[in-house]
Amino acid sequence: MKEIVVNPIFVSNTKKIRQATIKTSSPYRDINASFNWLKVDFPFLHTHNHWEILIILKGKLKHTINGQCEVCTRGYSCLIRPSDCHCLHYYDENKDVQYINFTFSEEIAQKFLSLYSDYSFNLQENAILSFTLENALIDYLIKNAMTAQSLPKKEYEQYSILLINQLLSIFFSQKIFMSNTYPGWLNEFLYYLHNPKCFSLSAKALSAKTPFSYSRLSRLFKMYIGKSLIEYINELKIVYAKKELRMTQKKIIEISMDLGYYSVSSFNHIFKEATTLTPLQYRKQHAAIK
């Protein structure tokens, strides 16, 4: 069978308007989540009627948002709220740039953001909500976006939602679970803990990723974070379980095993204790993908 190569569908010309609210554009109309590939700057200030995640794939651009300017290259990413006023300028005479915009509705945004409602992070401030994607993640993103763009409308939208979910998980892991007030080892450890692959490990096994013994780590962790390592890991597990129940169609037993609970009844008990709902009840009430 001949292999079909799917290339990104880039927009090479963008209508230039000085001040506007830009509406969501996508290969389909009336869609809640989509993405667009672009190769041009957009030098006029504008807002949106939707949320957006901007990701630079190639070249160098100046991103001005809410009066602040950042020089951005490959890997620069930014979560942009509907109220944010921003624009993109070429950095210099080299105009060989590429970037991708993921756009999603307020309804979809609130479903995502509610997953992180337990954490004190205000998305309504004017701060620039930028974060960074490593090269491997960018390559993964490009590959999956190229797959998604050739899908029928419903599958395209759901694929877009899943990619946005992954991007927001990375954003929150960088903005919430790390702090300039923590020592370097703790920031690295918190980032490591946020990886779902760690959820099935014991606290003692996790402590091997730090320079400290388990008992010493437990005392330091409680001092800096204000809760025990076990409590913190359990909270991360509940956040992850909520996300998987809402955004995927994984079986509950699969999610349970991902979290290191090899008994579904144990997972049900712990989840209900934290949310007042069983995993199945939670999925029925909150699922973004039916």
PyMOL commands that set and color helices and strands:
alter all, ss='L'
color gray80, all
select helices_A, chain A and resi 106-116+135-148+153-175+184-193+196-198+203-207+214-225+229-247+252-258+264-275+279-286
alter helices_A, ss='H'
color red, helices_A
select strands_A, chain A and resi 10-11+20-22+33-38+42-48+51-58+61-65+68-72+76-80+86-90+98-104+129-132
alter strands_A, ss='S'
color yellow, strands_A
deselect
rebuild
show_as cartoon
